[in-house]
Every structure is written in C-alpha cells, then in structure tokens.
Amino acid sequence: MKEVPSVLSIAGTDPTGGAGIHADLKTFQESNAYGMAVVTSVVAQNTEGVRDVWHLPIEALEEQIRAVLEDIRPHVIKTGMIATPDMINKTADLLEEENIPLVIDPVMVATSGDSLMEDESTSLMKERLFPLAKVVTPNIDEAKLLTGLDIQSQEEVKQAAKQIVEEMGAEAAVVKGGHFTGEATDILYYNGEFECLTAERTDTKHTHGTGCTFSAAIAAHLARGMTVNEAVSESKTFISAAIKETLGIGKGNGPVNHWRIPKENILHQ
C-alpha cells in the first residue's frame, strides 16, 4: 500500500490564520499532503503587525519534535520561524540525527516589517541548518541579510542564490523576486544551474503569509515525490494563484487565498 505523503512544519503561530503553521497546514492540505506542526513560538499578530511573541521552552520544542518523529515519520520537514539560538541549535541537533529532506523558509521579518528573529540567530541558522537543507527560500530582503549583498538586479539575485548553495551548504536555493518591480521572477539555483520562474505581478497589499505558503507548497510537492525543479515550479503556480485570487480580508496586509479560487466562488458554494 502506498504511503500517504506527510510533511512536518516547525514554526510559529498566527492567530489570524494567514502565516506560520496555520498557513503551512492549509497549504499541505491543498497540496494533497498530510500536515503536522510543531510550535516554536506563540505570536500575537494580525494583518496589521506583530504585537507580542512568546518563545516556548526548549524542552517543549524537543518533546514535540520527538513525539512526531517517533510516530508519524514525515517525508519532508519544513522550518519557518525559529527565533532564538537555543531553538536553532536544538532543532539542528535533532534533525542531524534524521535523513529527512528539509525545506527552510528563513523567516526573519514579518510582512508588516516586524522582526521575528534575534540577531545572533541569523548566522547560527546559516551554520547549523542550511547544510541540512534540501531547499532554502529567502525573499530579496532575507537574501540581503544572509549574503551581505546589496541586491538590485537579477544577476545579483542569481549571485545570492548561488552563494547560499555553494558557500552555506544548502542543496538548492530559491530567491524570491516579489519585492522587485515588473514581473514577479524567482531564481532557483540547483545542481549548478539557474532556472527563472516568472509570473504576472498582482497589484495587491494582501500578501500576508506568502513566504510560508510558497515554502510549504514546495515541501508538500517534494513529499509527493516531485523533483526539486518540479516542486518549485508547481509551488510558483500555487502562490501566484493564491495572491491573484485574494480574499481581501483583514485591516492590513491580508492573507493569500489558500483555496486558490476566487472569493466569489467560495461565498456562493
């Protein structure tokens, strides 16, 4: 009997459901994978910003991860917000013991602009987690922080993606170009080659949870047996539709549409 594809998200929360483990679980479900979640931090946030953050004790993080791995072993693990050095070290210690593909969304700053990671954690994430990664998915701002490059062109995007792979140890990197103007082009660097994934840009402020959703889709597609190139391409289609068919909810930067169908169709079902 064929195994059900399963994915574990290790990330923070979003009580309004647009980002973090809430977005991940919706995306896993929509991508035909069984979703599981380990909470790293409880975040009081909404579409207007982050109000407060409470990091779980290291013991709670460890016991959650062990509980999952000892029962329903995921085909792929995806990490999002892992804010403190202790959390990064413990997660890396546990995942080094396993041989499970890892997708890293290096969550540093929320869509609202609020910081979600301690300064020391950035360098530690590169040292401990990136060498374990199948795919790393930074946006332009995150890529700047990770590489130190002042990214202003597609060539510099390529340079950043290559640096994440060849200098930091990830197997593949996708640098998302959504913060540029013009078409929304992401650059994948994998197996020594670049691939440009382009979609029409949607003029909307409702992009809350974009990074979480994109990386979660990649993880789900990998769990279903797709190659890296196939998983990234399918996920680009997924997130482009999720942004285009916005739900238009929230007073600030609203969430993307994980159903990927127009809101009008949802309301009339």
Buried (B, 14 or more C-beta within 10 A) or exposed (E): EEEEBBBBBBBBBBEBBBBBBBBBBBBBEBBEBBBBBBBBBBBEBBBEBBEEBEBBEBEEBBEBBEEBBEEEEBBBBBBBBBBBBBBBBBBBEBBEEBEBBBBBBBBBBBBBEEEBBBEEBBEBBBBBBBBBBBBBBBBBBBBBBBBEBEBEEBEBBBBBBBBBBEEBBBBBBBBBBBEBEEEBBBBBBBEEEEBEBBBEBBEEEBBBBBBBBBBBBBBBBBBBEBEBBBBBBBBBEBBBBBBBBBBEBBEBBBBBBBBBEBBEEEEEE
